[in-house]
Amino acid sequence: MSKPFVILAPLLALAGISGSPSALTANSPKLEEVVVTANFRDTTLMETVGSVSVISQSTITDRAAQHLEDVLNAVPNVTWASGASRSRFVQIRGIGDLEQYYDPKYYPSVGMRLDNLELGDSVNAGMLFDVNQVEVLRGPQGTRYGASGHAGMINIISNAPTDTFEGELSGGAGNYDSYNAGLVLSGPLGDTVQGRLAVQQNNSDGYIENENLDKDDTNNFDELTTRGRLQWSPTDSALYELGLLYFDADNGHDPWSIENNRTTWSDQPGKDEQQVLAVTTSGTWRLADTLSVEASVSYIDMDMHQRYDGDWVSDEFCEIYTCSGGHETAQEIFDRDRERLVADIQLLGGEDNLSAGAGNYVIGLYANDGSENLDYRYPSLWYGDSSSNSDYDTDRYAIYGEYEYAVSDQLTLVGGVRLERVDDNYRDSNGFRSANNDNLWNGKLSARYTLSDDSMVYATLTRSAKPGGVNTTATANQPFMSPVFQDFTQGKLSFDDESLLNTEIGIKTQQFDQRLSLSAAVFYTHRSNAQLENWMWDDAAGLWIGYLDSTSDADNYGLEVESTFALNTHIELFANVGLLHAEVDSVETFDLDQWQFVTKHNRDQAKSPKYQYNVGTRIAFNDAWSGHIEVEGRGDSYYGYYHDGKLDSYDLLNASLHWQRGNIGVTVWGRNITDQDFAVHGLYFGNDPRDDFGAYQNETYIQLGEPRTYGIELTYAF
């Protein structure tokens, strides 16, 4: 048994003994009702069809979470591919984008929204400061979001403006020279206008030490988040909102260690810079008691600069160690300018709460106009200052609708469809051209049956389609590849559309006078033309070649269980478990040990652990003091397809202690308290120049996840 389990087991055992049904009293508190906003209509979590997790503001506070990666790994069958830098890639039920160094996907498999704004692959801007809740919808959300919610959707809801003045000052500090400072102001700006402004600066030196440069901040965080919301309600039947987002990240990137630890020897540490400016306008008009219109228009501009040290070492390293091949310096540099304009309008008719024989409907129109310019450079002693430039223009249009009908007071049926048109055009300075013009469709059929006032079962069949595209990293690097890899990648420069067919049944119930909340879902997903992310190492050219391949099908199935139990007025227990089997029919890649292209059959999908869990307790000691302790973990998984290396299973212990007196709050927190070393990403190739009769022999290199981190957070409300 792992150390975290040993530490937590006595506490949970004691809680379980005192929590037998006979010991429960009528004075125990009921669990708070949770509302899900990511569907067409707001519904309670217990009424929502589908496997949905809601991360509350209290959970964000418990974990002292600044970033999504601080909370998402606690959600069943949701993984976050991160390392020593902020990752942009999320997987739901084994489906999602992995890390192609810095090759953002124009159509991420897992969608990301902040209020009414599509963040796309700019998920770093989804900071958790002044956030009310995070909703995680597992499975295709094609009718509502189309290609933007192919494998699922993560919906971030910030705190809304208030009709009375309030404010909050916050600050915190932790190890690795981490600190943050924030300000929130909210209140009326007139009789019908309310506003809210939230600003936070978040900094950390990070946990990487660069031995060559004698620096401990080469994977630093330096992030400024500014959000504004302005609401105007001129009449009882109209509501308008203006949203502003500015995010500025000047982060370092120095993740790879020759020794597979947190010490690096690079002479050119990388950067991970990002500036996001977004504006969102929306309106809601009540045309009649059972008829309304909702519309939103958003614009987002993203400037991204990423680079990394291609050889990880330095001249100084080779002075200490004999380098058999000398020291060759190289970098890969990506400069992206991305813009996207999105418009969405919906007509909603019928009652939200249906009685037998009644129905409601939604009809919507959607448009997405986007573009990206990429400047790619590869300065090295091998190729000089080689470079390329590309432009990627994409247009998406959709019409969609959904109808919900109450057959009886117990049985409700839902049917929905979405038709999408995709027009993509790509061109680069290497002469490569590609156009993808497709008609895609998404659909949904579901049934919800109410067993009692506190329980329901559901079944749903959903289909989602995701457009194909261009492998921009492969196209940029093609002129520098060795001939055998050039021949192979000729058929991989673009990839086909992917479709998902998901079948799911589930149950949601509240028992013991609404002190126990339990939800469970089983699912089976078939992927046609699965877009699988792959890497190959071209040793002759000294290049990593990343690309998406869509030549195979895949099958994913599993179970998700979430439960919360209010034991008494002081103790709340929670346990969340995800089980997953994710297998791809075949994948073609280059095997570095056999030194040839091979096809692997019935392969587990990368970064798809067979189990994932989060279990713990929240305790209110008295009116002022409260705390939480939890263990999260996951099973082992492949980190890629081109080699059989695996990320080992791990268990992490997290805890916090909170004090609240009036307007002042103090939280002391710790994550990975037992300081477990665990890998989150890996590569397999020859990169060690030391001459020990095995120089440049292939071996596994890993990125380690966050070590023990701890700190203190303070808030003052006024």
Summary of the structure (lengths in Angstrom):
residues: 718
radius of gyration: 25.6
end to end distance: 46.8
largest distance: 81.4
contacts: 2559
relative contact order: 0.13
helix: 9%
strand: 58%
